[in-house]
Amino acid sequence: MDKPTIKWIGSPNFSSPMGYKIIAIVNHIMEGTLVGTDSWFANPESKVSSHFGVGKNGEIHQYVDLKNHAWANGSVNQPNWPLLISGVNPNYYTVSIEHEGLSGSKMPEAQYQASLALHRWLIEILGIPVSRDNIIGHNRIDSVNRASCPGAEFPWDRLFKDLQGGTDMLKVAVLLFTKEDFWAGYDVASKHGNCAIFVRPADLSVPAEAQSAEKLIVVGGPTTKHPAEVLLSGNDKYQTAAAVAKYLG
């Protein structure tokens, strides 16, 4: 995947590497203009930044190097994101993309294509699975103060269809019994080209996207009775880890 054209702007607002692997892309709406965001992120007193900003005209700006942590996702308030790591600032394991515009406005085609290209490139270089728990909106982390970020008009369905190659059916998906199984599941997903990862809800239901996958690999939990299921589980976390290790060869 070719790197899209990106203009370096820079921001003094970032943290040095903390040793965590990036597991998700978080999408935002600027609630303003690209030029205004450039100025705001350049101001050390703002104490905010993101890695990237995408303008309505398709221009992509970068504010923080990917090896560092932008200050976009740190406030956690009534989250509904199952991959949230308890006690760890989300900025340390996410990459952030701001989009020019307002939360109620539709994204122009040039902006959509630029954001799509940026997502594809980040997915490839960072090894991020294409799933609705690995590519999210800011509202999944802060559902109170950022409930409308990136907005009701954000083209989620189109984005996932394009990222999955134009098909609604996943070839392979990984289903985790709990989010604590993420790192084992991540290794399994990497074996299958960074396929989608899902976390099983507390009621043990299976997400529809996972159930419709051609092959479903279950890590750390009971069977889903999927017709093409691979069950990597044991009586405890050690047996599960052994099953995963054996599968990875």
Buried (B, 14 or more C-beta within 10 A) or exposed (E): EEEBEBEEBBBBBBBEEEEBEBBBBBBBBBBBBBEEBBEBBBEEEBEBBBBBBBBBEBBBBBBBBBEBBBBBBBBBEEBEBBBBBEEEBBBBBBBBBBBBBEBEEEBBEBBBBBBBBBBBBBBEEBBBBBBBBBBBBBBBBBBEEBBBBBBEBBBBEEBBEBBBEEEEEBBBBBBBBBBBBBEBBBBBBBBBEBBBBBBBEEEEEBBEBBBBBEBBBBBBBEEBEBEEBBBBBBEEBEEBBEBBEEBEE
